[in-house]
Amino acid sequence: MRIAIFGQAPFGRDVAVALADGGHEIAAVYVPPDSGRPDPLAAEADARGWPLLRCARFRRRGEAIPEVVGAYRTLAVELNVMPFTTVILPPEIVDAPRHGSLCFHPSKLPAYRGGSAIAWQIILGAGETAATVFRPDAGVDTGPIVVQHAGIPIGPRDTAASLYFDKLYPAGVAAMLEAVDAVAAGTATFTPQSDEGASHQPLLTDVHARIDWTRPGVEVDRLVRGCDPNPGAWAQARGTVVRLFGAVYEPAPGAPAPGTLQGVDDAGRLRIAVRGGVLSVAKLRIADSAKEPAAQALRTSGLDAGNDRLD
């Protein structure tokens, strides 16, 4: 089947490679403009001789850009595949191929729609997730489901990074290949999403990443892990922003006031009192500095690991 890929990053590359190796023809690869760092999908397209198009946008003032749509139509694409797409495509492209489009989403749709689904599943305490492939429609992650690999566990130490790279990434590549093969074979089913259990969360920002020390320790732990690696859950010490990474929560009744620094353990982890226990973190990013091991970051900043408090 003749396919256009809209994506970027290693995930976009690996989906494109899996499709090509599976016998599908890559008609074109759409990747955002070069930001200074080589994009793996773009590099793969160059290496394999796939037509590479870099489009910053596909709409202008809410309308499809005619020249972009016109160039796309010359490709005679049968299916669009969107493995890692951060742009909003107009219906003139999404609905143009005879088989439409397929898009990956890292949750058990209809739950956790939106662009920060992985983080919110950890933050809100979901026990499992899914790799879902659906056909996009006019809504946000609301189209009919083609493939859903559910039952992917979210562990008590998973971060947004580990959940994605260790679990959802490989499951997502497999799900996308399965969905495309089913469409090509004419065996795909398109199951409308139910309204039951549907939810949508906003893009995760610093507003959501601010730590509230009055919350139970388990919730603070989930926030830190959900915001790891970006944007980094944060608090302040002496008026300076401190971001926390690599969290592990331990119940410990009778801990000091939440936010109190309790020193660095033998593994170099900073221990912080939380409601109902202790949160230890492996790394810190203080103010505008780079992320560093906790003990080193404390020495550099001058914060007292035994007396200062995060608020």
N, C-alpha and C positions, 0 to 999 in steps of 0.2 A: 504494500500500500504506500502511496506517495504522501509523505508527512512533512509538515512544517513544525519546527520546534520553537517554542517561545520560552526562554529561560536563561539560566546562568549558573555559575558555581559548579562544584564537583557533582552535585546531585543532577543538575541538568545535563552535564556531560555523560554521566553514567547511564542515565535513561536513554539518551541519544545513541550511545554506543550499543546498549542492549537491543534497541530497536533495529539498528543497522545490522548488527550481527545476527539478528533474528530474521533477516531477509527483507526488511522494509526499506524503502527508498527515502532518504532524507533530501527533500526538495529545497529546503532553506532552513537556516538557523537564525533566529532573531535574538540578539543579545543587546543589553543596554550599552551606551557609549563607553569607551575605555575610560576608567577612572584613575589610571596610573598603575594599577596592579593587573597583571595578566589574568584574564578570566579563563578558567579551565574549559568551559564549553566552547568559547571562541577559539581557544588554542586547538582544540580537537577538530573543530570545523576547518581551520586552516590546514591542519595536518592531513585531513582526509579529503580535502577539496570540496567540502560542502559549501554551497553559497552562503556567505555570512553577511547579514544585514544588521546594522547597529542603529536602532531607533530610540531616541530619547522619549518620544511620545507618539501616540497614535490618534490623539484627539486634540482639537484646538477649539477653545470656547465651547466645550461640551459636544462638539460634532467631530465625526471622523475626518481625518485629513485626507482629502481626495487623492493626492499623489501617492500617499503611503498605501491606501487601499488599492489604487490602480496597479501599483507595482506588485502588490501581493497577488492580485487576481491573475497576473501573467504566469504565476507558478503552477497553476492547475493542481492545487493541493486537494487531496481527498480527505485528510483529517489533520486538525491542529492538535498538538500535544503540548501541554503546559506543565512541565515538571517543577519549575521554580520561577514563577512569574510575579513580578512586583509592579507591573504596569497594568492599567485597565484597558483592555482591548474593546474596540467598538463592535457592535453586533454585525457590522458589515464584514468583519473578519471572523469573529467567533462563529457565526452561523453560515459562513460562506461555503465551506466544503460540504460535499454530499453526506459525509458522516459527521459533520459538526466538529466539536472540540471535546477534548478530555483534559481534566485538570486534577492535580494531586492536592489532597488536604490532609494534614497530620492530626486527625481526630476521628472519633466515632460519630460522624455526622448523623443526625442534625445537631448534636451537641458541640459546643466550642467552635462556632463559626468565627471567622475573623482572622486577621493577619498575625496575631500573637497567640495562636491556639496552644502551642506547646507549653509556653510559659504559664498560661492561665490554668491548664490542666494540673500542673504541679501546685501552683499557688492555691487553687480551690480544692485540692485534696482528691482528685480523681484517682481511682485505683488502677485503671487500665486505659489504654488508648487504642487507636486503630489507624491503619494506613488506608485511606479512602480515595477512590478515583470516581469522579462524577462528571456529568455533562454540564458545563456552565449555562446559566440562564441570566435573566436581568437582575436577580438578587445577588446577595453576597454569600457565596458557598451554599446556595439553596437548590441547585439543580439535581436531577435524578442521579442516583448512585448506580454505578456499573460494577465496581469491585470494592469490597471492604474486607480487609484482613484485620479482624478484631482480636481481642484478648491479649494485646501486648501489655505486659505489666509495667506499672510505674512504681519503681522501688523507692524505699524510704531514703535513699541517698542519691537518687537520680537528680541531676541538674537539667536545665533546658538543653545544654550541650550534649550530655550523655544520653538523654532520652532520644534526641534526634539522631546523633551519629551512630550510636550503638544499636538502636532498636528500630526507629522509624525509617531511617535512611535505607537499610537493606530491604525492609518490608515494602517501602514505597517504590523502589526500583522494580521489585518483583510484581507489585500490584499494577504498575503502569504497563509493564510488558504484557501481563495477563489481559488487561482491559483492551489494549490495542489489538492483540491477537484475536480476542473475542469479536471485536468490531469487524476486523478483516474477514473472519470466518462466518460472519452473519449470525453468531450465536449469542451476542451480547444482549442482556436484558437491562432495561433502564427503570429502576425502581424509584418512584417519587419519594422524597423525604417526608417523614411524618412531622406533624406539628408537635407531637408529644415528645418531650425531652429536648426540644430545640432551644438553643441559647446562642447568644452572640456577645463576645467580649471586645472591648476596644483595643487599639494598638497600645502595647505596654510602653509607658513613659516614666520619667522620674516622678511624676505625680503619684503613680501607683507604687513605685519602688521605695518610697519613704517608709522606714520602719516605725511602727507604732509599738513601743515597748509595753503598752498596757495589754496587748494581745497575748494569748497563751503562747508558750514557747514553741509548741508544734506549728503554730501558724507563722511565727517569725521564721522558723526553719524553712517552711515551704516557700515563703516569700523570697528568702535569700537564694534558695535553690532554683526557683522559677526565674529569677532575674540574673542567673549565672549562665552565660557570661555577659549578657547585655540586658538592661543598662547597668546592672549591679545594684542590689538593694543597698540603701544608704541611711546613715544617721550622721550626727555631728558630734565632734569633740573639740572643745575650745573654739567653737564657731567654724570649724573646718569640716568639710564633707569627707566622710570615711565610707568607702564601699567595701562590702564583704563578699568573699567567694570561698567555695569549698566547705560548705557548712555540714556539721554533724551535730545532731541534737541528742542530749542525754538527760533523761528525767533525773531530778535531784531536788527533793523537797527541802525547803528552808534556805534556798539560795538567796544571796543579797538582792538589793534593789535591781530590777531589770535594767540592763544597759551597763551595769558595773563591770569594768575590766578586772578579770581575776588572774591575770598573769599568763605566761606562755608555758605550755607543757613541754615534756621532753622531745616531742615530735616537732616542736616549733609552731604549734597551733595556738592562736590566741583564744582564751576562754572568756566568754561573756555571759553574765547572768541573764536569764530570761525567766518569765513566769513559769514555774514548775520545773525548772532545770537549768542546764548550761548548754550554750551553743558554742562549739569550737569552730574556728574558721582557719583555713590554710593560708589564704592570701588576702591582702588589703590593697586598695587603691586610695591614696590619701590626696585630697585636693586634685590637682592636675597632673600628679606624678604617674609613672607607669605602675601597673600591677606588680606587687612584689610579695615574696613570702612574708607572713605576718610579722615574725620576729625582726626581720630586716626593715620592714616598713615602719615599725614602731621606733627602731633606733634612729632611722633617718628623720622621722617627724618630731622626735622628742616627746612623744606621748608616753605617759607612765602606765605600763601594762598592769600595775597593781593598784592604781588609785584613780586614774581618770575614768570618766563615765561617758558613754554615748547617749545622746538624747535626740 
